[in-house]
Amino acid sequence: MASMHEIRIAAEVAVETPVPLDRLPYTVDFELVHTLFVNRLGRSCSKSETWLSLIGARKRGLVGTRRRSRKSKNKA
């Protein structure tokens, strides 16, 4: 389980990445995200730990899909 510190760093890195999280695994972009995460964390970790931190950040609403405003929902 990712710590809150790890989740916050993952959120920072994810926000800087133009690729949505669900398209990130097994891509060159994920390699970059993992490298940035490890550098900011200040210690080594597995790619699985990086991924779990990213998912933890998304579950807490720190990154992920943008929600539509109420105005745009009413128009639809």
Rosetta blueprint (number, residue, H / E / L):
1 M L
2 A L
3 S L
4 M H
5 H H
6 E H
7 I H
8 R H
9 I H
10 A H
11 A H
12 E H
13 V H
14 A H
15 V H
16 E H
17 T L
18 P L
19 V L
20 P L
21 L H
22 D H
23 R H
24 L L
25 P L
26 Y L
27 T L
28 V H
29 D H
30 F H
31 E H
32 L H
33 V H
34 H H
35 T H
36 L H
37 F H
38 V H
39 N H
40 R H
41 L H
42 G L
43 R L
44 S L
45 C L
46 S L
47 K H
48 S H
49 E H
50 T H
51 W H
52 L H
53 S H
54 L H
55 I H
56 G H
57 A H
58 R H
59 K H
60 R L
61 G L
62 L L
63 V L
64 G L
65 T L
66 R L
67 R L
68 R L
69 S L
70 R H
71 K H
72 S H
73 K H
74 N H
75 K H
76 A L
